Amino acid sequence: MLRIAVPNKGSLSEEAAGILREAGYAGRRDTRELVLLDADNGVEFFFLRPRDIAVYVGSGTLDVGITGRDLLLDSRADAEEVMALAFGASTFRFAARPGTVESVEQIDGHRVATSYPGLLEDHLERLGVDAEVVHLDGAVETAVQLGVADVIADVVSTGTTLRTAGLQVFGDPILESEAVLVRRRDAASTPELDVLVRRLQGVLVARQYVMLDYDVRVELVEQACAITPGLESPTVSPLHDREWVAVRAMVPRARTNQVMDELYEMGARAILVTTIHACRI
């Protein structure tokens, strides 16, 4: 039985539930459920605070878990990233009042407020910067205004919240984070974990691609296949009219309409797009 830790609340929880559901696993019907047995797939889900998941996995209490890369590194748990899951993206940056601290080197000797002390301390150590880390729970944008810190290290998306607080970002990003699957460091792989990874990889590929079908004249096949090479090679099938063939290939979802336009201009017809729900590559 594979024991999987899943975020209990927030957007990370919703996204994790979605990708697991698409991968064929059972989902809880009541958000108050803390444990869910999926006997058909040989797994048991434990719904925990996202910040605690790496700790449980690193200690060996649970086999694998879904959490943020930022939370994994901040926990300093004996756990490692297995694969990125392409959701829950965030960027961590330094910010300060304009004209005060404007480079990472200038942080030396100052106070830096953050909700991720472990992550920040390790980053400053790698940079050789000696600064006082002030640990705050929750939002840290007001730390400078209230005199608690000189600099903050926090999640930045558009930067609007920081500008409202009179702050501006500086330096390179501390971390580009997203949701990740984690397991205990150096833990041996198991058949159940291999299945989980393959299923999740299948969902990620399915989200990135669509299936494209179209008809094209025989003399244009090579030109058409150059537009839709597929992952390995497109499928080309004969039609009743021997002057035409049917072509099927996976194409990047983000380029679907551009590819359809190119094919139509080239002479392809009956161009159809189908969503891929899951796959194994």
C-alpha positions as CSV (number, residue, x, y, z in Angstrom):
1,M,0.0,0.0,0.0
2,L,1.5,3.3,-1.1
3,R,0.9,6.1,1.5
4,I,0.5,9.5,-0.2
5,A,0.4,12.9,1.6
6,V,-1.8,15.5,-0.1
7,P,-2.4,19.2,0.7
8,N,-5.4,19.6,2.9
9,K,-6.5,23.0,1.9
10,G,-5.9,26.0,-0.5
11,S,-5.3,26.2,-4.2
12,L,-2.5,23.6,-3.9
13,S,-5.0,21.1,-2.5
14,E,-7.5,21.7,-5.4
15,E,-4.9,21.3,-8.1
16,A,-3.4,18.2,-6.4
17,A,-6.9,16.6,-6.2
18,G,-7.4,17.4,-9.9
19,I,-4.2,15.8,-11.2
20,L,-4.7,12.8,-9.0
21,R,-8.3,12.4,-10.2
22,E,-7.1,12.6,-13.9
23,A,-4.5,10.0,-13.0
24,G,-7.3,7.6,-12.1
25,Y,-7.2,7.8,-8.3
26,A,-10.2,8.3,-6.0
27,G,-11.0,11.7,-4.6
28,R,-12.5,12.6,-1.2
29,R,-16.1,13.6,-1.2
30,D,-15.9,15.6,2.1
31,T,-13.1,18.1,2.7
32,R,-13.2,17.2,6.3
33,E,-11.9,13.7,5.5
34,L,-8.2,13.4,6.6
35,V,-7.6,9.8,5.4
36,L,-8.9,8.2,2.2
37,L,-8.3,4.5,1.2
38,D,-8.3,3.8,-2.5
39,A,-8.1,0.0,-2.4
40,D,-8.6,-0.4,-6.1
41,N,-5.3,1.4,-6.8
42,G,-3.4,0.2,-3.7
43,V,-2.9,3.7,-2.2
44,E,-4.0,5.5,1.0
45,F,-4.2,9.3,1.0
46,F,-3.4,11.5,4.0
47,F,-4.6,15.1,3.8
48,L,-2.2,17.3,5.7
49,R,-1.0,21.0,5.9
50,P,1.2,21.6,2.9
51,R,4.0,22.9,5.1
52,D,4.0,19.6,7.1
53,I,4.1,17.2,4.1
54,A,7.8,17.2,3.5
55,V,8.5,16.5,7.2
56,Y,6.2,13.4,7.2
57,V,7.7,12.1,4.0
58,G,11.3,12.8,5.0
59,S,10.8,11.0,8.3
60,G,9.5,7.9,6.4
61,T,6.1,8.1,8.1
62,L,4.6,8.5,4.6
63,D,6.0,7.2,1.3
64,V,5.4,10.2,-1.0
65,G,3.7,13.6,-1.0
66,I,2.6,16.6,-3.1
67,T,3.8,19.9,-1.8
68,G,5.5,23.1,-3.0
69,R,9.2,23.1,-3.9
70,D,9.5,26.2,-1.6
71,L,8.0,24.2,1.3
72,L,10.2,21.2,0.7
73,L,13.4,23.3,0.8
74,D,12.2,25.4,3.7
75,S,11.5,22.3,5.8
76,R,15.0,21.0,5.4
77,A,13.5,17.6,5.7
78,D,15.3,14.4,4.5
79,A,13.1,14.4,1.4
80,E,13.8,15.0,-2.3
81,E,11.9,16.1,-5.4
82,V,10.8,13.2,-7.7
83,M,9.1,15.3,-10.4
84,A,7.6,18.7,-11.0
85,L,3.8,18.8,-11.5
86,A,3.4,22.1,-13.5
87,F,1.0,23.9,-11.2
88,G,1.2,26.1,-8.1
89,A,3.9,28.3,-9.7
90,S,5.4,31.1,-7.6
91,T,8.5,33.3,-7.6
92,F,10.4,34.3,-4.5
93,R,12.2,37.7,-4.6
94,F,13.9,40.2,-2.3
95,A,12.2,43.6,-2.0
96,A,12.9,46.8,-0.1
97,R,12.1,50.5,-0.1
98,P,13.6,52.3,-3.1
99,G,17.0,53.9,-2.3
100,T,17.7,51.7,0.7
101,V,18.8,48.2,-0.2
102,E,19.0,47.7,-4.0
103,S,21.3,44.7,-4.4
104,V,21.8,41.4,-2.8
105,E,25.3,42.4,-1.6
106,Q,23.8,45.3,0.3
107,I,21.6,42.9,2.3
108,D,24.7,42.1,4.5
109,G,24.1,43.3,8.0
110,H,20.4,44.0,7.5
111,R,17.2,42.4,8.8
112,V,15.2,40.3,6.3
113,A,11.6,39.3,7.1
114,T,10.2,36.1,5.5
115,S,7.7,33.3,6.1
116,Y,10.4,30.8,4.8
117,P,13.3,31.1,7.2
118,G,15.0,27.8,6.3
119,L,14.8,28.5,2.5
120,L,16.1,32.1,3.0
121,E,18.9,31.2,5.4
122,D,20.3,28.5,3.1
123,H,20.1,31.0,0.1
124,L,21.9,33.7,2.0
125,E,24.6,31.2,3.1
126,R,25.2,30.1,-0.5
127,L,25.6,33.8,-1.4
128,G,27.9,34.5,1.5
129,V,25.6,37.2,2.9
130,D,25.4,37.7,6.6
131,A,22.0,39.0,7.5
132,E,19.5,38.6,10.3
133,V,16.5,36.5,9.3
134,V,13.2,37.6,10.9
135,H,10.6,34.8,10.8
136,L,7.0,36.0,10.3
137,D,3.9,33.9,9.7
138,G,1.7,35.1,6.9
139,A,2.1,38.3,4.9
140,V,5.4,40.1,5.3
141,E,4.8,43.2,3.1
142,T,4.3,45.5,6.1
143,A,7.4,44.4,8.0
144,V,9.5,47.2,6.6
145,Q,6.9,49.9,7.3
146,L,6.4,48.6,10.9
147,G,10.2,48.7,11.5
148,V,10.6,44.9,12.0
149,A,12.9,44.5,9.0
150,D,14.8,46.4,6.3
151,V,14.2,43.9,3.5
152,I,11.6,41.2,2.9
153,A,11.8,37.9,0.9
154,D,8.4,36.8,-0.3
155,V,6.3,35.5,-3.1
156,V,6.0,37.9,-6.0
157,S,3.5,37.6,-8.9
158,T,2.6,41.0,-10.4
159,G,4.4,43.1,-7.8
160,T,1.3,45.1,-7.2
161,T,1.1,44.3,-3.4
162,L,4.7,45.2,-2.9
163,R,4.3,48.5,-4.7
164,T,1.3,49.3,-2.6
165,A,3.5,48.8,0.4
166,G,6.1,51.1,-1.0
167,L,8.6,48.3,-1.9
168,Q,10.3,47.3,-5.1
169,V,12.0,44.0,-6.0
170,F,15.7,43.7,-6.6
171,G,18.3,41.0,-7.5
172,D,17.7,37.6,-9.1
173,P,14.8,35.4,-8.0
174,I,15.6,33.4,-4.8
175,L,13.5,30.5,-6.1
176,E,11.2,29.5,-8.9
177,S,8.7,27.2,-7.1
178,E,5.9,24.9,-8.2
179,A,4.1,21.8,-6.9
180,V,6.3,18.8,-6.8
181,L,6.1,15.1,-5.9
182,V,8.5,14.3,-3.1
183,R,9.8,11.1,-1.4
184,R,12.3,10.3,1.3
185,R,15.9,11.0,0.2
186,D,17.6,7.8,-1.2
187,A,14.4,5.7,-0.7
188,A,14.2,2.7,-2.9
189,S,11.6,2.9,-5.7
190,T,8.6,0.6,-5.5
191,P,6.2,-0.7,-8.2
192,E,3.4,1.4,-6.7
193,L,5.5,4.6,-6.9
194,D,6.5,3.8,-10.4
195,V,2.8,3.5,-11.4
196,L,2.0,6.8,-9.7
197,V,4.9,8.6,-11.5
198,R,3.8,7.1,-14.9
199,R,0.2,8.2,-14.3
200,L,1.2,11.7,-13.3
201,Q,3.5,12.0,-16.3
202,G,0.7,10.8,-18.5
203,V,-1.6,13.5,-17.2
204,L,1.1,16.2,-17.7
205,V,1.7,15.2,-21.3
206,A,-2.1,15.0,-21.9
207,R,-2.4,18.6,-20.6
208,Q,0.3,19.8,-22.9
209,Y,-0.9,18.2,-26.1
210,V,-4.0,17.5,-28.2
211,M,-4.6,14.9,-30.9
212,L,-4.9,16.4,-34.4
213,D,-6.5,14.5,-37.3
214,Y,-6.7,15.7,-40.9
215,D,-6.9,14.6,-44.5
216,V,-4.3,15.6,-47.1
217,R,-3.4,14.8,-50.7
218,V,-0.7,12.1,-51.1
219,E,1.8,14.5,-52.7
220,L,1.6,16.8,-49.7
221,V,2.2,14.2,-47.0
222,E,5.9,15.0,-46.4
223,Q,5.1,18.7,-46.2
224,A,2.2,18.0,-43.8
225,C,4.3,15.7,-41.6
226,A,6.9,18.5,-41.3
227,I,4.2,20.7,-39.7
228,T,2.9,17.9,-37.4
229,P,5.9,15.5,-36.7
230,G,4.2,14.2,-33.6
231,L,6.2,12.8,-30.6
232,E,7.8,10.1,-32.6
233,S,6.2,10.0,-36.0
234,P,2.6,10.8,-37.3
235,T,0.2,8.0,-38.2
236,V,-0.6,8.0,-42.0
237,S,-3.5,5.9,-43.2
238,P,-4.9,5.4,-46.7
239,L,-8.4,6.6,-47.6
240,H,-10.9,5.2,-50.1
241,D,-9.9,7.9,-52.4
242,R,-6.3,6.8,-53.1
243,E,-5.2,10.4,-53.8
244,W,-5.8,11.3,-50.2
245,V,-4.5,10.0,-46.8
246,A,-5.5,10.6,-43.2
247,V,-2.9,11.9,-40.8
248,R,-3.0,11.7,-37.0
249,A,-0.4,13.3,-34.7
250,M,0.0,14.9,-31.2
251,V,0.7,18.6,-31.3
252,P,1.4,21.1,-28.5
253,R,-1.9,22.4,-27.2
254,A,-0.6,26.0,-27.1
255,R,0.1,25.9,-30.9
256,T,-3.2,24.2,-32.0
257,N,-4.7,27.0,-33.9
258,Q,-1.4,28.1,-35.6
259,V,-0.9,24.5,-36.7
260,M,-4.4,24.2,-38.1
261,D,-3.9,27.4,-40.0
262,E,-0.7,26.2,-41.6
263,L,-2.3,22.9,-42.5
264,Y,-5.3,24.5,-44.1
265,E,-3.2,26.9,-46.1
266,M,-1.1,24.0,-47.3
267,G,-4.2,22.2,-48.5
268,A,-5.2,19.9,-45.6
269,R,-9.0,19.5,-44.9
270,A,-11.3,17.9,-42.3
271,I,-8.9,19.1,-39.6
272,L,-10.2,17.9,-36.2
273,V,-8.8,18.4,-32.7
274,T,-9.4,16.0,-29.8
275,T,-8.6,16.5,-26.2
276,I,-6.3,13.9,-24.6
277,H,-7.4,12.9,-21.1
278,A,-4.4,10.6,-20.3
279,C,-1.6,8.8,-22.1
280,R,1.5,6.8,-21.6
281,I,4.6,8.0,-23.5
